[in-house]
Amino acid sequence: MAGYETRVVITGLGALTPIGANVDEYWKALCGGVSGSSRITRFDPDGYASQFACEVKGFDPLDHMSRKLAHRLDPYSQYALVAGREALDDAGIDPETMPAEERERTGTIIGSGIGGITSTQKEVVTWHEQGPRRVSPLMLPLIISNMAGGMAAIEFGFKGPSYCTVSACATGNNSLCDAYMIIQQGYAETVLCGSSEACIVGSVVAGFNSMKALSTRNDSPETASRPFDATRDGFVMGEGAGMFVLESLEHAQKRGARIYAEILGFGMSTDAHHMTAPEPEGSGAAQAMRRLLQDSNIKPEEVDYLNMHGTSTTLGDIAETKAIKKVFGDHAHRMKISSTKSMTGHMIGAAASAEAIASILAMRHGTIPPTTNFNNPDPDCDLDYTFNKAVEVPVNIAVSNSFGFGGHNTTAAFRKWDEA
């Protein structure tokens, strides 16, 4: 059995986002301040209070997989497989040539906040309009949240631990944390992990509209996601997938892998306050960040960049800002901070994974992606949020916050890998 002294590194990245169909496209768009928000095309949004979202654009599953396989996967699972294959390719891992003993030591932990909601809506309508005999026999495998991980294991032949994490918008960080711990505990040497979401369907948008959670700037969707701006009026829905290859340091070095970053640790807590609203003073978020610093054995002043949850909601942005100031003290005003949701929208279960990738690439390239669409200062949001333009600055340690409905708080810390 391995132990907590086992170091875990990231050797592969994969992304499918509203602003880029792969990691390179995603990173260039982030640094360029590109918005992924536009009028919804998946269904007719007339009559909806919010008629726009950050959709994955130009995606055809048949460009990536057989028609038979695509038919057996909800879009959220399709997204996960495409981003997962990119991460494996990036890590230099070929499942086709992997020895049997390696397959048994490779896991798949892929989460989703909502799961196969596209198929759920479709099959419920079929059941209601055409009767029970017309419901697809694939309905249950299509909709359950663990199927992205299960199908990835089948597709790639990985026989290590495989399951899914579900913690709303914190899901991606929980997937990373579980993969990290499984490697530390010796249950696997390699884990393909991350999260995926494909939730831009009529029923979900209607639900968020009824909660009054979404921005309603239908006249300017590209500027609607504006974290920390005094005129913010809600988040913009997004979708996509972010995937990682995690390995024990020993395993990665033995095979000569290129290493992006080392995972330093995680912090988790629960608000125990409200179904959807954050605790107003950010106490739960602060507790998670304190635990992160302790678990990672780092001091507040060592953190160079923090990718905030930063959803562009009135309460959330203020509560998170308060939490950061409680934990980091004076350093809160010195370290670089940004919210990449200003460009991707809120990718729900996939958000934390996409933002962890942004944090890792910020270290690799020495560039802080901006918080875009800012024009009007909010006196309650008074940190250095890297407004409107990317900034070049060395980043050695990065932190990524993600919080979810139900009061879930997760945060992760990464250190830039130095071969020396």
DRENGU-315839 format. One line per field, with one value per residue (C-alpha): residue number from 1; chain; residue in three letters; x, y, z. Coordinates in steps of 0.5 Angstrom, whole numbers, plus 500, padded with zeros to 3 digits. Example, Ala and Ser with C-alpha at 12.3 -4.5 7.8 and 13.67 -1.06 7.14 Angstrom:
nr <- c(1,2) $
kette <- c(A,A) $
rest <- c(Ala,Ser) $
xx <- c(525,527) $
yy <- c(491,498) $
zz <- c(516,514) $
END
This chain:
nr <- c(1,2,3,4,5,6,7,8,9,10,11,12,13,14,15,16,17,18,19,20,21,22,23,24,25,26,27,28,29,30,31,32,33,34,35,36,37,38,39,40,41,42,43,44,45,46,47,48,49,50,51,52,53,54,55,56,57,58,59,60,61,62,63,64,65,66,67,68,69,70,71,72,73,74,75,76,77,78,79,80,81,82,83,84,85,86,87,88,89,90,91,92,93,94,95,96,97,98,99,100,101,102,103,104,105,106,107,108,109,110,111,112,113,114,115,116,117,118,119,120,121,122,123,124,125,126,127,128,129,130,131,132,133,134,135,136,137,138,139,140,141,142,143,144,145,146,147,148,149,150,151,152,153,154,155,156,157,158,159,160,161,162,163,164,165,166,167,168,169,170,171,172,173,174,175,176,177,178,179,180,181,182,183,184,185,186,187,188,189,190,191,192,193,194,195,196,197,198,199,200,201,202,203,204,205,206,207,208,209,210,211,212,213,214,215,216,217,218,219,220,221,222,223,224,225,226,227,228,229,230,231,232,233,234,235,236,237,238,239,240,241,242,243,244,245,246,247,248,249,250,251,252,253,254,255,256,257,258,259,260,261,262,263,264,265,266,267,268,269,270,271,272,273,274,275,276,277,278,279,280,281,282,283,284,285,286,287,288,289,290,291,292,293,294,295,296,297,298,299,300,301,302,303,304,305,306,307,308,309,310,311,312,313,314,315,316,317,318,319,320,321,322,323,324,325,326,327,328,329,330,331,332,333,334,335,336,337,338,339,340,341,342,343,344,345,346,347,348,349,350,351,352,353,354,355,356,357,358,359,360,361,362,363,364,365,366,367,368,369,370,371,372,373,374,375,376,377,378,379,380,381,382,383,384,385,386,387,388,389,390,391,392,393,394,395,396,397,398,399,400,401,402,403,404,405,406,407,408,409,410,411,412,413,414,415,416,417,418,419,420) $
kette <- c(A,A,A,A,A,A,A,A,A,A,A,A,A,A,A,A,A,A,A,A,A,A,A,A,A,A,A,A,A,A,A,A,A,A,A,A,A,A,A,A,A,A,A,A,A,A,A,A,A,A,A,A,A,A,A,A,A,A,A,A,A,A,A,A,A,A,A,A,A,A,A,A,A,A,A,A,A,A,A,A,A,A,A,A,A,A,A,A,A,A,A,A,A,A,A,A,A,A,A,A,A,A,A,A,A,A,A,A,A,A,A,A,A,A,A,A,A,A,A,A,A,A,A,A,A,A,A,A,A,A,A,A,A,A,A,A,A,A,A,A,A,A,A,A,A,A,A,A,A,A,A,A,A,A,A,A,A,A,A,A,A,A,A,A,A,A,A,A,A,A,A,A,A,A,A,A,A,A,A,A,A,A,A,A,A,A,A,A,A,A,A,A,A,A,A,A,A,A,A,A,A,A,A,A,A,A,A,A,A,A,A,A,A,A,A,A,A,A,A,A,A,A,A,A,A,A,A,A,A,A,A,A,A,A,A,A,A,A,A,A,A,A,A,A,A,A,A,A,A,A,A,A,A,A,A,A,A,A,A,A,A,A,A,A,A,A,A,A,A,A,A,A,A,A,A,A,A,A,A,A,A,A,A,A,A,A,A,A,A,A,A,A,A,A,A,A,A,A,A,A,A,A,A,A,A,A,A,A,A,A,A,A,A,A,A,A,A,A,A,A,A,A,A,A,A,A,A,A,A,A,A,A,A,A,A,A,A,A,A,A,A,A,A,A,A,A,A,A,A,A,A,A,A,A,A,A,A,A,A,A,A,A,A,A,A,A,A,A,A,A,A,A,A,A,A,A,A,A,A,A,A,A,A,A,A,A,A,A,A,A,A,A,A,A,A,A,A,A,A,A,A,A,A,A,A,A,A,A,A,A,A,A,A,A,A,A,A,A,A,A) $
rest <- c(Met,Ala,Gly,Tyr,Glu,Thr,Arg,Val,Val,Ile,Thr,Gly,Leu,Gly,Ala,Leu,Thr,Pro,Ile,Gly,Ala,Asn,Val,Asp,Glu,Tyr,Trp,Lys,Ala,Leu,Cys,Gly,Gly,Val,Ser,Gly,Ser,Ser,Arg,Ile,Thr,Arg,Phe,Asp,Pro,Asp,Gly,Tyr,Ala,Ser,Gln,Phe,Ala,Cys,Glu,Val,Lys,Gly,Phe,Asp,Pro,Leu,Asp,His,Met,Ser,Arg,Lys,Leu,Ala,His,Arg,Leu,Asp,Pro,Tyr,Ser,Gln,Tyr,Ala,Leu,Val,Ala,Gly,Arg,Glu,Ala,Leu,Asp,Asp,Ala,Gly,Ile,Asp,Pro,Glu,Thr,Met,Pro,Ala,Glu,Glu,Arg,Glu,Arg,Thr,Gly,Thr,Ile,Ile,Gly,Ser,Gly,Ile,Gly,Gly,Ile,Thr,Ser,Thr,Gln,Lys,Glu,Val,Val,Thr,Trp,His,Glu,Gln,Gly,Pro,Arg,Arg,Val,Ser,Pro,Leu,Met,Leu,Pro,Leu,Ile,Ile,Ser,Asn,Met,Ala,Gly,Gly,Met,Ala,Ala,Ile,Glu,Phe,Gly,Phe,Lys,Gly,Pro,Ser,Tyr,Cys,Thr,Val,Ser,Ala,Cys,Ala,Thr,Gly,Asn,Asn,Ser,Leu,Cys,Asp,Ala,Tyr,Met,Ile,Ile,Gln,Gln,Gly,Tyr,Ala,Glu,Thr,Val,Leu,Cys,Gly,Ser,Ser,Glu,Ala,Cys,Ile,Val,Gly,Ser,Val,Val,Ala,Gly,Phe,Asn,Ser,Met,Lys,Ala,Leu,Ser,Thr,Arg,Asn,Asp,Ser,Pro,Glu,Thr,Ala,Ser,Arg,Pro,Phe,Asp,Ala,Thr,Arg,Asp,Gly,Phe,Val,Met,Gly,Glu,Gly,Ala,Gly,Met,Phe,Val,Leu,Glu,Ser,Leu,Glu,His,Ala,Gln,Lys,Arg,Gly,Ala,Arg,Ile,Tyr,Ala,Glu,Ile,Leu,Gly,Phe,Gly,Met,Ser,Thr,Asp,Ala,His,His,Met,Thr,Ala,Pro,Glu,Pro,Glu,Gly,Ser,Gly,Ala,Ala,Gln,Ala,Met,Arg,Arg,Leu,Leu,Gln,Asp,Ser,Asn,Ile,Lys,Pro,Glu,Glu,Val,Asp,Tyr,Leu,Asn,Met,His,Gly,Thr,Ser,Thr,Thr,Leu,Gly,Asp,Ile,Ala,Glu,Thr,Lys,Ala,Ile,Lys,Lys,Val,Phe,Gly,Asp,His,Ala,His,Arg,Met,Lys,Ile,Ser,Ser,Thr,Lys,Ser,Met,Thr,Gly,His,Met,Ile,Gly,Ala,Ala,Ala,Ser,Ala,Glu,Ala,Ile,Ala,Ser,Ile,Leu,Ala,Met,Arg,His,Gly,Thr,Ile,Pro,Pro,Thr,Thr,Asn,Phe,Asn,Asn,Pro,Asp,Pro,Asp,Cys,Asp,Leu,Asp,Tyr,Thr,Phe,Asn,Lys,Ala,Val,Glu,Val,Pro,Val,Asn,Ile,Ala,Val,Ser,Asn,Ser,Phe,Gly,Phe,Gly,Gly,His,Asn,Thr,Thr,Ala,Ala,Phe,Arg,Lys,Trp,Asp,Glu,Ala) $
xx <- c(500,502,501,500,508,506,507,502,503,499,501,495,490,484,478,472,469,465,471,475,475,481,486,490,484,481,488,488,481,482,488,485,478,474,467,463,456,451,443,441,441,439,432,428,429,423,419,425,427,435,435,443,448,455,454,460,460,461,461,459,460,461,468,470,467,463,455,454,458,455,448,450,452,449,452,455,459,461,464,468,470,473,476,479,482,486,488,491,494,497,500,503,499,496,491,491,499,498,500,495,498,498,490,489,492,489,482,477,474,469,464,458,453,447,449,445,439,439,437,432,428,428,425,421,417,417,414,409,407,408,407,412,413,417,422,429,432,438,435,438,445,444,442,446,452,457,456,462,467,464,464,471,473,470,473,480,480,482,480,482,477,472,466,463,463,457,457,454,459,464,464,471,475,472,474,481,481,479,484,489,487,486,493,496,493,496,489,492,498,494,487,484,479,475,468,463,456,451,446,443,436,430,428,434,434,427,429,435,430,425,430,432,440,441,443,437,442,439,441,448,450,457,458,453,458,461,464,465,462,457,452,452,445,447,451,451,450,456,457,463,469,475,480,486,491,494,500,504,511,515,510,511,518,519,516,519,513,512,509,505,504,504,498,499,493,485,481,473,468,460,456,450,446,442,440,443,445,452,453,454,460,464,465,465,469,474,474,476,481,484,484,487,493,494,493,498,503,504,503,498,504,506,500,501,494,487,482,476,469,467,460,457,452,451,451,457,462,462,462,468,471,470,473,479,481,479,484,490,490,494,496,489,490,497,496,493,486,481,474,475,467,467,469,466,460,458,460,456,459,465,467,472,475,476,478,483,486,486,490,495,496,497,503,506,505,506,500,494,487,483,476,473,466,468,466,463,467,463,466,465,469,476,481,486,481,486,480,479,486,491,497,504,507,511,506,509,503,496,489,483,476,469,463,456,449,448,454,459,466,472,479,485,493,498,505,509,513,521,525,531) $
yy <- c(500,507,513,520,521,519,525,526,530,532,529,530,535,535,541,542,548,554,558,552,545,543,545,550,553,554,557,562,564,565,570,574,575,571,571,564,567,568,566,559,555,548,550,556,560,565,566,565,570,568,567,566,561,559,553,548,550,546,539,533,527,523,527,523,516,511,512,506,509,516,513,510,516,522,529,529,523,524,531,527,522,527,531,524,522,529,528,521,523,529,525,520,514,510,505,500,498,499,492,488,490,497,497,494,500,505,508,513,518,523,527,531,536,533,527,526,531,532,524,525,531,527,520,523,527,521,517,523,523,516,512,507,502,508,509,507,501,505,511,509,508,514,519,516,520,515,513,518,514,507,508,511,505,501,505,505,498,501,496,500,504,507,512,519,525,529,536,540,546,543,536,537,539,533,528,531,530,523,521,524,520,513,514,516,510,505,503,506,509,513,516,519,524,530,532,534,537,538,542,547,544,547,545,546,553,554,552,557,562,561,561,568,565,567,574,576,581,578,585,583,576,577,581,578,574,580,578,583,588,593,591,584,580,573,568,565,558,554,547,542,538,538,532,530,525,524,519,518,522,515,512,519,519,512,512,519,523,531,534,540,541,537,537,540,538,540,543,542,544,545,551,548,554,554,550,555,561,562,563,571,572,566,562,556,558,561,554,550,555,554,547,547,551,546,540,543,545,552,559,564,569,563,563,567,566,564,562,564,561,568,566,574,573,579,575,570,574,578,572,569,576,576,569,570,576,572,567,571,577,583,578,578,585,583,576,575,573,572,569,565,564,571,568,561,562,557,550,547,540,542,548,546,542,547,552,548,547,555,555,550,553,560,557,554,560,565,569,570,570,576,577,580,585,590,597,599,598,595,597,590,587,590,585,585,581,582,586,586,584,578,580,576,574,568,563,558,556,557,555,554,555,552,552,548,548,545,549,544,548,545,548,545,547,546,547,549,543,544,538,541) $
zz <- c(500,498,503,504,503,496,491,486,479,473,466,462,460,456,455,451,453,450,448,445,443,446,451,446,444,451,453,448,448,456,455,449,453,449,451,449,451,445,444,445,439,442,443,442,448,446,452,457,462,460,452,452,454,453,449,446,439,433,436,432,436,430,429,435,435,432,430,435,441,440,440,447,450,453,451,457,457,449,452,457,453,448,453,456,450,449,456,455,448,452,457,452,454,449,452,446,447,455,458,462,469,467,466,472,476,472,474,472,476,472,476,473,477,473,469,463,463,455,455,461,458,451,454,459,454,450,455,457,449,446,452,456,451,447,452,450,453,453,458,464,462,458,464,470,473,473,466,463,468,466,459,459,463,457,452,454,458,464,470,476,481,477,480,479,484,485,489,484,482,486,483,479,485,488,482,483,490,490,484,488,495,491,488,495,498,493,489,483,479,474,474,468,472,471,470,465,464,458,461,456,455,456,463,466,463,466,473,473,471,476,481,478,478,471,468,463,459,453,449,450,452,451,457,461,465,469,476,481,477,481,475,475,475,475,472,465,464,461,459,457,460,463,464,467,468,475,476,482,481,481,476,472,472,471,464,463,463,462,468,468,476,483,487,494,497,498,503,503,508,508,509,512,511,505,499,494,497,500,507,507,511,507,513,509,504,509,512,506,504,511,511,504,507,512,508,503,508,505,507,505,502,498,493,487,483,486,481,484,484,482,478,477,482,487,494,491,489,496,500,497,497,504,505,501,506,512,510,506,510,507,502,499,496,493,490,483,482,477,475,468,468,465,459,459,463,469,467,473,474,469,472,477,472,467,472,475,468,467,474,472,465,469,472,466,462,467,465,469,465,466,469,463,462,468,468,474,481,487,494,497,491,492,491,485,480,474,470,462,460,462,466,465,472,475,478,482,487,484,488,485,489,487,491,489,491,498,501,498,498,495,494,490,490,485,485,478,476,476,473,477) $
END
